[in-house]
Structure formats: C-alpha cells, structure tokens
Amino acid sequence: MPTARSNILKIQPYEPGRPMDDVKRALGLRSVIKLASNENPIGPSPKAVRAIKKFLGEIHRYPDGGSYYLLERLAQHLKLSKKQIIFGNGSNEIIELASRAYLREGDEVVLAEPSFLVYKLVAQAVGAKQVTVPLKEFWYDLEAMAEKVSKRTRIVYIANPDNPTGSYVTAEKLGRFLKKVSSDTLVILDEAYWEFVDADDFPKSFRYLKQGNVLILRTFSKAYGLAGLRIGYGIASPAIIDALHRTRQPFNVNSVAQTAAAAALKDKDHLKKTRTVVRKGKEFWYRELDRMGLEYIPTQANFILVNVRQSGTALFQQLLRRGIIIRDMKAYGLDQFVRITIGTQEENRRCVRALQERD
Ligand SMILES: Cc1ncc(COP(=O)(O)O)c(C=O)c1O
C-alpha cells in the first residue's frame, strides 16, 4: 500500500458545518436552519441566479481559463489592473496556491491561534513549520506576531476580520506591523468578510499593495452569496499574481461560477440588502445575548462568537435536536464557545429561543 507523506498523515481534517439535508434525515426533522458556515442569510443574488439559468446550455464547454470577462469587470469595479487579480476555486484555493508558490518544507509561517484553520492545513501539507501566536483577549496580537517573524518566515497569515472571533486588526496596527516585516515575507490579508465591516478604523488594504509583499484575499462566498459555486480572488502585485497563476490548474474556476460572479458584482441592491440584514441581525443578537447575560466578542463579520459557559459541543448537540445547526468551537480550542452565523430575523429568533430554553 502506498504511504502518504508523514506530515500529510498528521493533518487534522477540516470539519465543515453539517449539511442541512443530512441533519433532517438523521433526526427526522422537517425544518432545519443552518447558522454554522457564515453563509449569506438572504441567499444568492437573483441576478446571478438568472444569469446562471441562461448560461446552463453552455456547460459542455471548458471554462475560460483566464476568467476574461469577469476579470475585466472586477478590475474596473476595484479600479485595479487586471495583472493584480487572480481568481480561485474559493479564496481557499488561493491560500493553497500561495503555499505552493512560496513555501518549502521546513520554511516558517507565522499565524495567530486560534484563527482560520485552513492556514494550518496548507502549511502542514507542505511541511512548513508553524510559529503560532496566541490571540490577546480574542484579538490578533500583531506586535507579538512581528517579533516572531524571522529570516525564515515566508508567509504571515492575517484574517481580517478574523474567523472565528469576528475581531479585526486596525489600520494603525496593520501599518505598524507591515513596516516591521521584511519585504521578502509574504503577508496574506484574508478579507473574506470585508463587505460586512463597519469599523471606521478598519484598514484600506489596497494602499499596502505598493509594498509588493501583500496578498489580499476576498470572496464571492459570503456577502455575494455564492459559497456553493466556489469562487474567490486574490489581489497583489503583478509579480505575486504571476507566481500564483503558474501554480494553478488551467481551468480552476468553473464557468457557472464565473457567470454568477459577474452578475452578482452588478447587483448592488442585493449587496445592500445583505449588509442591512446582517447589521440589523447583529444588533438583535447583541441585545438578546446581553439579556441572557452571555458574553460575546463584538464582531465585524456575519457571525458571533459566544461564550456559553458550558460545553459548546453539548449545546451544539442540543440545538441540533431542535433543527438548528451552529458551530461548536472545540476544533479551535474554545470548548465553552459556539460560533453563530447571523441569519434572517426568523432564524435569529428561533436560535435565540433555543438558547433561552437550553438545559
Ligand atoms: C477567514 C476566511 N477566509 C477564507 C474563507 C474561505 O472562503 P472561500 O469560500 O472563498 O473559500 C473563509 C470561509 O469560511 C473564512 O472564514
């Protein structure tokens, strides 16, 4: 039997939120709500859905390997050059492309703990050494991270806003951090939840592109509601984007995703509605959690990390039996916490009720 490399066998596989159909079937439930994977509460843009339906007769063709049309649209939208953008099969793929392009076995990466688990997975897959820096009161400690960056550090990962905490790195702190880090180190600024941010001191990350060592990640999975199609993008200097292109498969982004993303980008109304639902949902959750006396981390994203002062796994199981899927945080080392995605108002109410009635 062939044996996989030892670092691969040590990887703890990523556990996604449980699918709704699976929960319905297993528990014999008629109505299940999923507040576990930070998806868009109001669904995809109707414009994207119409565009896909119209396009379906074309799926016998390979996709446009350069995402030409979408690239034009997005470059215009962001006021960037096409050479500064690359698409991926979700922004997750770009995290992987970066590790393939920049990491060798034994290289160091600096990351916060806990933070988005995929950074660890890709580093482990290439056998890179992970230098982890604990969060400080649930916030990234960029000063401590800067101290850990050495000549051997090839990549630093910063989720901004962070998952699972929803906290963020301010413009001032990020600016100071980037000044300290060598221009040979790639700094990945993962902005998957950027569209939900309302903090005034959140960094305008494009201004750091000229440093030449920053890779910004964004996605159509969250605010644009296209998680199932898998499409995200990276923004960086033309040299970095060129390196990433060399490591990707020729048809890494499927044609349905490209079509949907181009249509979703034009649907300003849907984006606005999404933001409003999330903002109002956030206010509702803060109020209700305060009322229940449960502590939470103020969030800049579309989810909230809540300290439930009991086993998060047990609470997850309890809510599951009532048809509500949330995320327990054991895999992140936060045993007494759960992460709840902000849903529609009806979903939020149902979840709050279940929390009020918990054992
Ligand atoms: C911080 C962070 N980055 C990236 C992603 C991945 O997004 P995508 O669906 O674009 O691969 C997620 C998804 O949960 C996330 O939380």
The ligand as an SDF file (V2000), in Angstrom:
LIG
                    3D

 16 16  0  0  0  0  0  0  0  0999 V2000
  -11.3270   33.8080    7.1600 C   0  0  0  0  0  0  0  0  0  0  0  0
  -11.8180   33.0340    5.9870 C   0  0  0  0  0  0  0  0  0  0  0  0
  -11.0900   33.0330    4.8740 N   0  0  0  0  0  0  0  0  0  0  0  0
  -11.4660   32.3580    3.7870 C   0  0  0  0  0  0  0  0  0  0  0  0
  -12.6340   31.6230    3.7780 C   0  0  0  0  0  0  0  0  0  0  0  0
  -12.9330   30.7870    2.5890 C   0  0  0  0  0  0  0  0  0  0  0  0
  -13.7730   31.3150    1.7270 O   0  0  0  0  0  0  0  0  0  0  0  0
  -14.0000   30.6940    0.2840 P   0  0  0  0  0  0  0  0  0  0  0  0
  -15.3840   30.1700    0.3060 O   0  0  0  0  0  0  0  0  0  0  0  0
  -13.8130   31.8570   -0.6260 O   0  0  0  0  0  0  0  0  0  0  0  0
  -13.0010   29.6280    0.0170 O   0  0  0  0  0  0  0  0  0  0  0  0
  -13.4400   31.5880    4.9100 C   0  0  0  0  0  0  0  0  0  0  0  0
  -14.6690   30.7780    4.9120 C   0  0  0  0  0  0  0  0  0  0  0  0
  -15.2400   30.4140    5.8660 O   0  0  0  0  0  0  0  0  0  0  0  0
  -13.0160   32.3080    6.0470 C   0  0  0  0  0  0  0  0  0  0  0  0
  -13.7230   32.2800    7.1700 O   0  0  0  0  0  0  0  0  0  0  0  0
  1  2  1  0
  2  3  1  0
  2 15  2  0
  3  4  2  0
  4  5  1  0
  5  6  1  0
  5 12  2  0
  6  7  1  0
  7  8  1  0
  8  9  2  0
  8 10  1  0
  8 11  1  0
 12 13  1  0
 12 15  1  0
 13 14  2  0
 15 16  1  0
M  END
$$$$
